[in-house]
């Protein structure tokens, strides 16, 4: 359903340094890069992709309160690794890895903000506990 997600940045190179190890650990590669944006996706697939970009209207990038991108992972262990990579590369902790029973049985997540303040969630759904 989603073709791409785009977050704004004030420093494209800093943003690329933040996201590259995270997406690499998820098996994703850079699928597009120019002077205004960089995108990651599944090798060989056009969509979905995740873009970090300098705003096209040339106004300052401003993250929205209540706006978040959730990245689906294959395991809780990977969430721990992604969380560490995010913090090592300039991200901030918005919620350490762990179960989130308030969002449903089998829901495991961690939350971070990138260096521009964009909020990300790394999530895992245990289908054996979620009824899937």
Secondary structure, DSSP 8 states (H G I E B T S, - for coil): ---EEEEE-S-HHHHHHHHHHHHHHTT-EEEEE-SSEEEEE-TT--SSEEEEE--TT-S-----TT-EEEEE-S-HHHHHHHHHHHHHTT-EEEEEEEE-GGG-TTEEEEEEE-TT--EEEEEEE-HHHHT-
